[in-house]
Amino acid sequence: IATGGASFIGRIAFGNHPSFDIPALTIPAVHALPPLAYLAYIVLGVVLGVMAVLYIRSLYAFEDFFERIPGNYYTRHISGMLLVGLMMTLSMHYAGHYYISGIGYATVQDALTGMLTDPWLMILLFAAKLIATSLTLGSGGSGGVFSPSLFMGAVLGAAFALLINRHVPGLHLDVAGTAIIGMACLVGAATGAVLTAIVMIFEMTRDYNVIIPLILGVAFAYGTRSLLFADSIYTTKLTRREHFMPASMQTSLYMLRTAIDFINVPILRAPIDADISTLLAAIRPGRPVPHVLVFDGDNLSAVLPSYMLRLQLKRRGQGIAFKIGDIQGAAYVVTRADAQLFDVLAMMRAEDRDVALITREGKLERAEDILGVVTWQDIVEHSNLPRQMLTHLGRQA
């Protein structure tokens, strides 16, 4: 809904036209492509996979470099942008255009329409944009990595096609088509969004002839980057902060949250001889029903999850009166506050428990050690997933 609404408003404001005016591609029909052409696109994918590694490493290397420079945030950013401005000035002086300024869509357009015909200039532009982006973000500037990926992929793809056509007569790679595939290769390899890159470029071209070379190029680009460097440009930042994210979990990020994040119901400590009616009378309408920890002196006697108290609330009108210690509590496990939900679910399912007591160190020695209580219901409500799915994930763990 959000994407559709944004696209609708964007078309009203900016017009119903694509980001790039892509000329009609002259790639022959898919069945007519010679095997050597497919090999060329595979080589392009491998090259751009290596360049994606260079891109990722460059960004964080410059970030580390600027953090070591004496001074504060402002002096570091001024020095970085001074160098970017110098590069732009040199670009205008020697090439007649501020090629690397801004998001660079004008340069991408020139690569697609054949305005740029010197492959060595485009390779130089790739290096310049890589350095300019690394200087900007590394020195503390605010910006994205997506548009620079389009820029660098387009110029390197176009340069690749020109060099191949020059040195391999008869292959006739389409320069615009190869530039487009280059864009997808670098975006897919650097960000890890492989399907996004393929679908996005197909939507831009709407040319079925480019699909097979596109899939081959992006697949080999992503595979090469993954082989040489495990993290994407986004997950590298998390890894550097020691927030490790397995690839199998990247579509279920809530499973990497810690147990303490799922404490959303208050706890109430009560003695074992407390009267149930007195306890229920303390629960105010409209307030969350707490989890109750029943203590016999200093020892934890039972854990009464909120769903047990809700059941007693329904029975309160029946005139039932008894001690809270007469209720059989729920079985529980004890887990660390920083344990990941994936591990908590595995522990609860392995021991067939409905409740997890959260302590700082995963040990229960004193009543004060308990930071909170998490039940299956808390997890379901907090993650917006059905319990059956969470049970299945716990079984996998």
Buried (B, 14 or more C-beta within 10 A) or exposed (E): EEEEEEEEEEEEEEEEEEEBEBEEBEBEEEEEBEEEBBEBBBBBBBBBBBBBBBBBBBBBEBBEBBEEEEEEEEEBBEBBBEBBEEBBEEBEEEBEBBBBBEBBBBBBBBBBBEEBEEBEBBBBBBBBBBBBBBBBBBBBEEEEBBBBBBBBBBBBBBBBBBBBBEEEEEBBBBBBBBBBBBBBBBBBBBBBBBEBBBEBBBEBBEBEBBBBBBBBBBBBBBBBBBEBBEBBBBBBBBEEEEEEBEEEBEEBEBBBBBBBBBBEBEBBBBEBEBEBBEBBEEBEEEEEBBBBBBBEEEEBBBBBBBBBBEEBEEEBEEEEEEEBBEBEBBEBBBBBBEBBBBBBBBBBBEEEBBBBBBBEEBEEEEEEBBBBBBBBBBBBEBBEBEEEEBBEBBEEB
